Amino acid sequence: MDEVSGKLQVFFEESFWIGIFEYVYRDELSVCKIIFGPEPKENEIQEFVLRNYYKLRFSPTIKSVVKKKEKINPKRLQREIKKQVKEVGVGTKSQQALKLQHEESKTDRKIRTREQKEQEERYKFQLKQQKRKEKHKGR
């Protein structure tokens, strides 16, 4: 049976509150970065995830090694959660996935701007040719 897990980390970076949503399915990690702005409350975060989960743009998947989860004692689980809350930052796999997503968007942007530039140059060239023809019509 396939196991799906999701994890949302919210932390303060520079001047914004940022959330990193990690999604693991079939040992493949995908990440999405969410910028909240002011400090979000727990109910606001829950509402945001419920309303906008399908609109989130996740990074391409990265193969990850997921440990098999065994049943954990509730007190131990609480201790681990407190420990994770104290940690600041994002896991390296998440950083790799975000970097990959950033690189993809950068290449897409470059391709789009190059195509627009070429189209603009073609248009200008056609205008020049048309003006040239109009000048020679009167002779």
C-alpha positions as CSV (number, residue, x, y, z in Angstrom):
1,M,0.0,0.0,0.0
2,D,1.3,3.4,-0.9
3,E,1.9,5.9,1.9
4,V,1.4,9.6,1.5
5,S,2.7,12.2,4.0
6,G,2.7,15.9,4.1
7,K,4.6,18.3,6.4
8,L,4.3,22.1,6.7
9,Q,7.0,24.1,8.4
10,V,6.4,27.8,9.1
11,F,9.3,30.0,10.0
12,F,10.4,33.7,9.9
13,E,12.9,34.6,7.2
14,E,14.1,38.2,6.7
15,S,10.8,40.2,6.8
16,F,8.2,37.5,6.0
17,W,6.7,34.4,7.5
18,I,7.3,31.5,5.1
19,G,5.9,28.1,4.9
20,I,7.6,25.1,3.3
21,F,5.1,22.3,2.4
22,E,6.8,18.9,1.9
23,Y,4.8,16.2,0.2
24,V,6.1,12.6,0.0
25,Y,4.5,10.0,-2.2
26,R,6.1,6.7,-3.3
27,D,9.5,7.7,-1.9
28,E,9.4,10.9,-4.0
29,L,9.6,14.3,-2.3
30,S,8.0,17.4,-3.7
31,V,8.1,20.8,-2.1
32,C,6.2,24.1,-2.3
33,K,7.2,27.5,-0.8
34,I,4.4,29.6,0.6
35,I,4.9,33.3,1.6
36,F,2.4,34.3,4.3
37,G,3.6,37.8,5.1
38,P,2.5,38.6,8.6
39,E,2.6,35.9,11.3
40,P,-0.2,33.4,10.5
41,K,-2.3,31.8,13.2
42,E,-2.9,28.1,13.3
43,N,-6.5,28.4,12.1
44,E,-5.4,30.6,9.2
45,I,-2.7,28.1,8.2
46,Q,-5.2,25.3,8.3
47,E,-7.8,27.3,6.3
48,F,-5.1,28.2,3.7
49,V,-4.1,24.6,3.2
50,L,-7.7,23.4,2.9
51,R,-8.7,26.1,0.4
52,N,-5.5,26.4,-1.7
53,Y,-3.9,23.0,-1.6
54,Y,-4.8,22.2,-5.2
55,K,-3.6,25.6,-6.4
56,L,-0.1,25.1,-4.9
57,R,2.8,24.7,-7.4
58,F,5.0,21.9,-6.2
59,S,8.5,21.4,-7.3
60,P,9.5,18.4,-9.5
61,T,9.9,15.2,-7.5
62,I,13.2,14.2,-6.0
63,K,13.9,10.6,-5.0
64,S,14.1,10.4,-1.2
65,V,14.8,7.7,1.3
66,V,11.8,7.5,3.7
67,K,12.2,5.6,6.9
68,K,9.5,3.1,7.7
69,K,7.4,4.6,10.4
70,E,6.8,2.5,13.4
71,K,4.2,3.1,16.1
72,I,5.7,5.8,18.4
73,N,4.9,6.3,22.0
74,P,2.7,9.5,22.3
75,K,5.1,11.2,24.8
76,R,8.1,10.5,22.5
77,L,6.1,11.9,19.6
78,Q,5.4,15.1,21.6
79,R,9.1,15.4,22.4
80,E,10.0,15.0,18.7
81,I,7.5,17.6,17.7
82,K,8.9,20.1,20.3
83,K,12.4,19.4,19.0
84,Q,11.3,20.0,15.4
85,V,9.6,23.2,16.4
86,K,12.8,24.5,18.0
87,E,14.7,23.7,14.8
88,V,14.9,26.6,12.3
89,G,15.4,26.1,8.6
90,V,14.5,23.7,5.9
91,G,15.7,20.2,5.2
92,T,18.3,19.7,2.5
93,K,16.1,17.6,0.3
94,S,13.5,20.4,0.4
95,Q,16.1,23.0,-0.5
96,Q,17.2,20.8,-3.5
97,A,13.6,20.6,-4.6
98,L,13.0,24.3,-4.3
99,K,16.2,25.0,-6.1
100,L,15.1,22.7,-8.9
101,Q,11.8,24.5,-9.2
102,H,13.5,27.9,-9.2
103,E,15.9,26.7,-12.0
104,E,12.9,25.4,-14.1
105,S,11.0,28.7,-13.7
106,K,14.2,30.6,-14.6
107,T,14.7,28.6,-17.8
108,D,11.0,29.0,-18.7
109,R,11.3,32.8,-18.2
110,K,14.4,33.0,-20.4
111,I,12.7,31.0,-23.2
112,R,9.6,33.3,-23.1
113,T,11.7,36.5,-23.1
114,R,13.8,35.2,-26.0
115,E,10.7,34.3,-28.0
116,Q,9.2,37.8,-27.4
117,K,12.4,39.5,-28.4
118,E,12.6,37.5,-31.6
119,Q,9.0,38.2,-32.4
120,E,9.6,41.9,-31.8
121,E,12.6,41.9,-34.1
122,R,10.6,40.1,-36.9
123,Y,7.9,42.7,-36.5
124,K,10.4,45.6,-36.8
125,F,12.1,44.0,-39.8
126,Q,8.7,43.6,-41.5
127,L,8.0,47.3,-40.9
128,K,11.3,48.3,-42.4
129,Q,10.7,46.2,-45.4
130,Q,7.2,47.7,-45.9
131,K,8.6,51.2,-45.6
132,R,11.3,50.4,-48.1
133,K,8.7,49.1,-50.6
134,E,6.6,52.2,-50.1
135,K,9.6,54.5,-50.8
136,H,10.3,52.7,-54.1
137,K,6.6,52.7,-55.3
138,G,6.7,56.4,-56.3
139,R,9.6,56.1,-58.7
